[in-house]
Amino acid sequence: GQSLEQPSEVTAVEGAIVQINCTYQTSGFYGLSWYQQHDGGAPTFLSYNALDGLEETGRFSSFLSRSDSYGYLLLQELQMKDSASYFCAVRDRSSASKIIFGSGTRLSIRP
Amino acid sequence: DTAVSQTPKYLVTQMGNDKSIKCEQNLGHDTMYWYKQDSKKFLKIMFSYNNKELIINETVPNRFSPKSPDKAHLNLHINSLELGDSAVYFCASSQDGQGARRNTIYFGEGSWLTVV
């Protein structure tokens, strides 16, 4: 089966850098995705890593280490609007259409 | 332009009633999904359709019945609603293919279902 673990809550200060970790267990692996969800809103896609290394998109970066079954989302120059829940997700290799989400990390940003 | 749209956005209904949620995507995607998000924000897949064919049917009560009249539409009908069905239901879609394209899911705005 597949499982993903991420911290339930993270708190950071505006302007700082925060890292949200995700470890996964899979019977096969296609890649790791990250989604952002604001309260009352829909999850929106942030990034996808299929290969090891760091992918940068503006203030957000995502890292993957397949050998460690580990990835993280790095948010820089935090803004109040970054307060949201962040989910990592993997595609289930046994059922290629099934994308499984972690339980989500609630990021709270203090002024 | 709304990519994935679902209606209604809010639904309050009594136990035992039957209700439907409609979903449409204008992205030309081949795969559509229904996800359920509970009060703890856990996102759990319920169903997945690829070109109108049922691909995934997780352990969901028979009271939940999806219907896909064409690949742009995936509706969810729920019979005999129970208190535990209260949740946010998200419709979503993704494109077939490889890499990021296949692993990017586009979500609708969600349907907030409250069973009283």
Interface residues (C-beta under 8 A of the other chain):
Chain A: Y30 G31 S33 Y35 Q37 G41 A42 P43 T44 F45 Y48 A50 S85 F87 A89 R91 S95 S97 K98 I99 I100 F101 S103 G104 R106
Chain B: T31 Y33 K40 K41 F42 L43 K44 I45 S48 N50 I55 I56 F90 S94 G99 A100 R102 N103 T104 I105 Y106 F107 G108 E109 G110
